[in-house]
Amino acid sequence: MSIIKDNVRRILTELPPGVELVAAAKTRTPQEILEAVEAGIKIIGENYVQEAAAAFSVVGLRVKWHFIGHLQTNKIKRAIDIFDMIETVDSVDLALEIDKRCAAAGKIMSILIEINSGEEEQKFGVRPADAEGVIREIVAFRNIKLEGLMTMGPFEGDPENSRPYFLVTKNLYDQVKALSLPGVDMKYLSMGMTNSYRVAIEEGANMVRIGTKIFGPR
Ligand SMILES: *Cc1c(COP(=O)(O)O)cnc(C)c1O
């Protein structure tokens, strides 16, 4: 029995009902990803379009593909051919470019807005105070569908350190949901990684992105 399969089954058993597991697959081979899929993974998260294309050519349409990295404008065209959701939209400009490309391709792309919940300079994401304004602008874009929020939080250390960031993002999620904006379906709150997913779920995450605990150290 492979370690990857074991890990996936253990995590799936542990997660409460209603929490979606995204296998964060950066640097993993298509073969490793395939093992995770065979053990029950339904969503693959990829940070790099090129790497995703290689994995997609092996694993294909038996899973959903989420983009969880920083999307450069020149990669959007390729990205919309592969991904079912872009979790990391962090500006009106990026949303506009995705919308244009999707219009040309005759697609509707599901997106999440990435929130820079720690307001850290070095991280991507929309600052909490700017989120409502950004969202009100992008609801006009017909070829994207806003389905929730995503945040990173601190990478390591005590998972308790992540709790305030998750709380900020959950409050924002509830606030946006309460606006009932036309065309917006707030249903996913993507937060928590290997070190922090338990705390994230306690704070309301219903989508967790786990890499190391599935595939081992990178
Ligand atoms: C790598 C990554 C993860 C998973 O991180 P682990 O600590 O390996 O679980 C989650 N989300 C994003 C955006 C990532 O880049």
The ligand as an SDF file (V2000), in Angstrom:
LIG
                    3D

 15 15  0  0  0  0  0  0  0  0999 V2000
    1.7990   24.5580   -1.3870 C   0  0  0  0  0  0  0  0  0  0  0  0
    0.4810   25.1580   -1.1010 C   0  0  0  0  0  0  0  0  0  0  0  0
   -0.4300   24.5660   -0.2100 C   0  0  0  0  0  0  0  0  0  0  0  0
   -0.1370   23.3070    0.5660 C   0  0  0  0  0  0  0  0  0  0  0  0
    0.9320   23.4700    1.4400 O   0  0  0  0  0  0  0  0  0  0  0  0
    1.3860   22.2610    2.4170 P   0  0  0  0  0  0  0  0  0  0  0  0
    2.0000   22.9660    3.5580 O   0  0  0  0  0  0  0  0  0  0  0  0
    2.3560   21.4470    1.6350 O   0  0  0  0  0  0  0  0  0  0  0  0
    0.1720   21.5000    2.7710 O   0  0  0  0  0  0  0  0  0  0  0  0
   -1.6570   25.1740   -0.0340 C   0  0  0  0  0  0  0  0  0  0  0  0
   -1.9890   26.2990   -0.6740 N   0  0  0  0  0  0  0  0  0  0  0  0
   -1.1490   26.9010   -1.5360 C   0  0  0  0  0  0  0  0  0  0  0  0
   -1.5790   28.1480   -2.2070 C   0  0  0  0  0  0  0  0  0  0  0  0
    0.1090   26.3590   -1.7740 C   0  0  0  0  0  0  0  0  0  0  0  0
    0.9440   26.9770   -2.6230 O   0  0  0  0  0  0  0  0  0  0  0  0
  1  2  1  0
  2  3  1  0
  2 14  2  0
  3  4  1  0
  3 10  2  0
  4  5  1  0
  5  6  1  0
  6  7  2  0
  6  8  1  0
  6  9  1  0
 10 11  1  0
 11 12  2  0
 12 13  1  0
 12 14  1  0
 14 15  1  0
M  END
$$$$
